[in-house]
Amino acid sequence: MGDYDETLPLYQRSLDIREKVLELQHQILQQRETISELYYQSKDCEKALPLYRR
């Protein structure tokens, strides 16, 4: 039972970290989309397209 008691907090921490990573990845994608949309609106499609492809 001791191993379980020691492992559970580490597992919970790893889940918390994974959740934070996913949140940050989502924010990055939103920011890329926003930047790409701004480039597109400014008619600079050469800069917009690579951001959409990522």
matplotlib code that plots the C-alpha trace (Angstrom):
import matplotlib.pyplot as plt

x = [0.0, 2.9, 3.9, 0.4, 0.3, 3.6, 2.7, -0.8, 0.4, 2.9, 0.3, -2.1, 0.7, 1.5, -2.2, -2.2, 1.0, -0.5, -3.7, -1.7, 0.3, -2.9, -4.2, -1.0, -1.1, -4.7, -3.7, -0.8, -3.2, -5.6, -2.8, -1.6, -5.1, -5.5, -2.1, -2.9, -6.3, -4.6, -2.1, -5.0, -7.0, -4.0, -3.7, -0.3, -1.3, 2.3, 2.7, -0.8, -0.8, 2.2, 0.5, -2.7, -0.7, 0.9]
y = [0.0, 2.3, 2.5, 3.4, 6.2, 7.6, 7.2, 8.8, 12.4, 12.1, 10.7, 13.6, 16.1, 14.6, 15.0, 18.6, 19.3, 17.5, 19.6, 22.8, 21.8, 21.2, 24.6, 26.3, 24.4, 25.6, 29.2, 28.9, 27.7, 30.5, 33.0, 31.6, 31.7, 35.3, 36.4, 34.5, 36.2, 39.6, 38.9, 37.7, 40.9, 43.0, 41.1, 39.6, 36.0, 34.8, 35.2, 34.0, 30.6, 29.1, 29.8, 28.1, 25.0, 24.4]
z = [0.0, 0.6, -3.1, -4.0, -1.5, -2.8, -6.5, -6.4, -5.7, -8.5, -10.9, -9.9, -10.5, -13.9, -14.8, -13.7, -15.8, -18.8, -18.4, -18.3, -21.4, -23.3, -22.2, -23.4, -26.7, -27.2, -26.5, -29.0, -31.7, -31.0, -31.2, -34.5, -35.9, -34.7, -36.2, -39.4, -39.7, -39.2, -41.9, -44.2, -43.5, -44.3, -47.6, -46.6, -47.6, -47.9, -44.2, -43.3, -45.1, -43.3, -39.9, -41.0, -42.1, -38.7]

ax = plt.figure().add_subplot(projection="3d")
ax.plot(x, y, z, "-o")
ax.set_aspect("equal")
plt.show()
